[in-house]
Amino acid sequence: MLKPQTKIICVLICLVFGLITVIRKDYLGSIILFLILVYWIISLFSYSKVFAAFELIKTRDYHRAKELIASIKKPTKLSKKEKGYYFMCKGIIAAAENNLDEAEDFFITALLYEKFFHNAAIVYLNLAQIALVKK
């Protein structure tokens, strides 16, 4: 998952190269670059909500993160990696609100989508913390 700033830079690069290909009258290349440009713009607005919510959780602004996560209308349309972050964010927010059973369910669901070790380690640590609090 790329940061929004990186996506904006990629959009600008595609826009510049797209304009260059139009000036050179390479219409096939310009069509391809403009399709890539549209993809980056769509991904910038639709998928960056999960990343922004995760950044808000890092600053312990759980209320705004919960609103941002709730604004995602179709979480089933997220990519596999973004679903992992989505459920991890929902689990952290639920744990902060002392909804431990709900948080545990979200963390277990997040494990299904996490393929990177460091993300899975965060989920396992949160599950361990929930188990300790429940005892």
C-alpha positions in Angstrom: 0.0 0.0 0.0 1.5 3.3 -1.1 1.3 6.5 0.8 -1.0 9.1 -0.6 1.9 11.4 -1.4 3.5 8.7 -3.5 0.3 8.1 -5.4 0.1 11.9 -6.1 3.6 11.8 -7.4 2.8 8.9 -9.7 -0.3 10.7 -10.9 1.7 13.7 -11.8 4.4 11.6 -13.6 1.7 9.8 -15.6 0.1 13.1 -16.5 3.4 14.6 -17.7 4.3 11.5 -19.8 0.8 11.3 -21.1 1.0 14.9 -22.4 4.4 14.2 -23.9 3.0 11.2 -25.8 0.1 13.3 -27.1 2.5 15.9 -28.3 4.5 13.2 -30.1 1.3 11.8 -31.5 1.8 8.4 -30.0 -1.9 7.9 -29.3 -1.6 4.3 -28.1 0.9 5.2 -25.5 -1.1 8.2 -24.4 -4.2 6.0 -24.0 -2.3 3.6 -21.9 -0.8 6.3 -19.7 -4.2 8.0 -19.2 -5.7 4.6 -18.2 -2.9 4.2 -15.7 -3.6 7.8 -14.5 -7.3 7.0 -14.0 -6.4 3.9 -12.0 -4.0 5.9 -9.7 -6.6 8.6 -9.2 -9.3 6.1 -8.3 -6.9 4.2 -5.9 -5.9 7.5 -4.4 -9.5 8.3 -3.3 -10.8 4.9 -2.6 -8.0 3.0 -0.9 -6.2 5.7 1.0 -8.9 5.8 3.7 -7.6 2.7 5.3 -4.1 4.0 5.4 -5.2 7.4 6.7 -7.2 5.6 9.5 -4.1 3.5 10.4 -2.1 6.7 10.6 -4.8 8.2 12.9 -4.6 5.1 15.1 -0.8 5.6 15.4 -1.5 9.1 16.8 -4.2 7.6 19.1 -7.0 9.5 17.5 -9.5 6.6 17.7 -12.7 8.7 17.2 -11.6 10.1 13.9 -10.1 6.8 12.8 -13.5 5.1 13.6 -15.3 7.7 11.5 -12.9 7.2 8.6 -13.2 3.4 8.7 -17.0 3.7 8.9 -17.0 5.8 5.8 -15.7 2.9 3.7 -18.9 1.7 2.0 -17.7 -1.5 0.5 -14.8 -3.1 2.4 -15.3 -6.3 0.4 -13.9 -4.4 -2.7 -10.6 -3.6 -0.9 -7.5 -5.6 -2.0 -6.3 -8.4 0.3 -3.6 -6.2 1.9 -6.0 -3.4 2.5 -8.6 -5.8 4.0 -5.9 -6.9 6.5 -5.3 -3.3 7.5 -9.0 -2.6 7.6 -9.7 -5.4 10.0 -6.6 -4.6 12.1 -7.8 -1.0 12.4 -11.3 -2.1 13.4 -9.7 -4.5 16.0 -7.5 -1.8 17.5 -10.5 0.6 17.7 -12.7 -2.0 19.3 -9.9 -2.9 21.8 -9.5 0.8 22.7 -13.3 0.9 23.4 -13.0 -2.2 25.6 -15.0 -4.4 23.2 -12.6 -7.3 23.6 -14.7 -10.0 22.0 -15.4 -7.9 19.0 -11.7 -6.9 18.8 -10.6 -10.5 19.0 -12.9 -11.4 16.1 -11.5 -8.5 14.0 -7.9 -9.5 14.7 -8.5 -13.1 13.8 -10.1 -12.0 10.5 -7.1 -9.7 9.9 -4.8 -12.7 10.2 -6.5 -14.2 7.2 -5.5 -11.3 5.1 -2.0 -10.4 6.5 0.9 -12.0 4.5 3.7 -9.9 6.0 5.3 -11.1 9.1 5.6 -7.7 10.9 1.8 -7.1 10.3 0.9 -10.5 11.6 3.2 -10.0 14.6 1.2 -6.8 15.5 -2.0 -8.8 15.3 -0.6 -11.6 17.4 0.6 -9.1 20.0 -2.9 -7.5 20.2 -4.5 -11.0 20.5 -2.1 -11.8 23.3 -2.9 -8.5 25.1 -6.6 -9.3 24.8 -6.1 -12.8 26.2 -4.2 -11.3 29.2 -6.9 -8.7 29.8 -9.6 -11.4 29.7 -8.0 -13.5 32.4 
